[in-house]
Amino acid sequence: MTVALAGQSVNALTLRRKSSPRRARGRPRVGELKRPGEAGSLARFTLRLLWDVTYHGGELTVDKNNGSGTLIQGLDLLRSVLPPKFVPKALPLSTLARIKALAAKAPDISRGKL
């Protein structure tokens, strides 16, 4: 009887090891902006867009509470020329506000001060 239970236990362990690992709980440890080398990221595109506009003397705004701002209007305009589904129809407003704050923390990149 003991040998039969031990055999079943070994079989169960091998099946468990073959199954796919469980997905981690909670938020991912690394944010989208911290993963180098990934192409096709809306967050990176938005950050670079903000830097380019600032460098050329402009400013884009975003209000996550009202869902308005020139950054949102600009992304809506660019949606037609970017790859399909790159800019979602429902923009992640809190993420855009966080990217705007990150762009503001960058060194002074205004025109001629690089």
C-alpha positions as CSV (number, residue, x, y, z in Angstrom):
1,M,0.0,0.0,0.0
2,T,2.8,2.4,0.9
3,V,4.6,1.7,-2.4
4,A,1.4,2.4,-4.4
5,L,0.9,5.8,-2.6
6,A,4.5,6.7,-3.1
7,G,4.2,6.0,-6.8
8,Q,1.1,8.1,-7.0
9,S,2.8,10.9,-5.2
10,V,5.8,10.8,-7.6
11,N,3.4,10.8,-10.6
12,A,1.5,13.8,-9.1
13,L,4.8,15.7,-8.6
14,T,5.9,15.1,-12.2
15,L,2.6,16.3,-13.5
16,R,2.8,19.4,-11.4
17,R,6.2,20.2,-12.6
18,K,5.2,19.8,-16.2
19,S,2.2,22.2,-15.9
20,S,2.7,25.9,-16.6
21,P,3.8,28.1,-13.8
22,R,1.2,30.2,-12.1
23,R,1.0,33.8,-13.0
24,A,2.4,36.2,-10.4
25,R,-0.1,38.2,-8.4
26,G,-0.3,42.0,-8.3
27,R,1.4,44.5,-10.5
28,P,4.4,43.7,-12.6
29,R,7.7,44.7,-10.9
30,V,9.0,46.6,-13.9
31,G,7.1,49.3,-15.6
32,E,6.7,49.7,-19.3
33,L,9.1,52.7,-19.4
34,K,11.9,50.7,-17.7
35,R,12.1,47.8,-20.2
36,P,14.8,48.7,-22.7
37,G,14.7,47.7,-26.3
38,E,11.0,47.1,-26.7
39,A,9.5,48.6,-29.9
40,G,5.9,49.6,-30.2
41,S,5.3,51.1,-26.8
42,L,2.7,53.9,-26.5
43,A,4.3,55.1,-23.3
44,R,7.7,55.5,-25.0
45,F,6.2,57.1,-28.0
46,T,4.3,59.6,-25.8
47,L,7.4,60.4,-23.8
48,R,9.5,61.0,-26.9
49,L,6.7,63.1,-28.3
50,L,6.6,65.3,-25.2
51,W,10.4,65.7,-25.3
52,D,10.3,66.7,-29.0
53,V,7.5,69.2,-28.5
54,T,9.4,70.7,-25.5
55,Y,12.6,70.9,-27.4
56,H,10.9,72.9,-30.2
57,G,9.4,75.3,-27.7
58,G,5.8,73.9,-27.4
59,E,3.9,72.3,-24.5
60,L,1.3,69.6,-24.4
61,T,-1.1,69.3,-21.5
62,V,-3.2,66.5,-20.1
63,D,-5.9,66.6,-17.4
64,K,-6.7,63.0,-16.3
65,N,-9.7,64.1,-14.3
66,N,-11.5,65.7,-17.2
67,G,-10.0,63.6,-20.0
68,S,-8.9,66.6,-21.9
69,G,-5.7,68.3,-23.0
70,T,-3.6,68.9,-26.0
71,L,-1.7,65.7,-25.6
72,I,-4.9,63.7,-25.8
73,Q,-6.0,65.7,-28.9
74,G,-2.6,65.1,-30.5
75,L,-2.7,61.4,-29.9
76,D,-6.2,61.3,-31.4
77,L,-4.9,63.1,-34.5
78,L,-1.9,60.8,-34.8
79,R,-4.1,57.6,-34.4
80,S,-4.9,57.6,-38.2
81,V,-1.2,57.6,-39.2
82,L,0.2,55.2,-36.6
83,P,-0.1,51.4,-36.9
84,P,-3.6,50.0,-36.1
85,K,-4.4,49.6,-32.4
86,F,-1.2,51.4,-31.4
87,V,-3.2,54.3,-29.8
88,P,-6.2,52.8,-28.0
89,K,-9.6,54.4,-28.4
90,A,-9.9,54.7,-24.7
91,L,-6.6,56.4,-23.7
92,P,-5.0,55.5,-20.4
93,L,-5.4,58.9,-18.8
94,S,-3.5,58.2,-15.6
95,T,-0.6,56.7,-17.5
96,L,-0.5,59.7,-19.8
97,A,-0.4,62.0,-16.7
98,R,2.4,59.9,-15.2
99,I,4.4,60.1,-18.4
100,K,3.8,63.9,-18.6
101,A,5.2,64.2,-15.0
102,L,8.2,62.0,-16.0
103,A,8.9,64.2,-19.0
104,A,8.8,67.2,-16.8
105,K,11.5,65.7,-14.5
106,A,13.9,65.4,-17.5
107,P,16.9,67.7,-17.7
108,D,16.2,71.1,-19.4
109,I,15.8,70.2,-23.0
110,S,14.3,73.5,-24.2
111,R,15.6,74.8,-27.5
112,G,19.3,75.4,-27.5
113,K,19.9,74.2,-23.9
114,L,21.1,70.6,-24.6
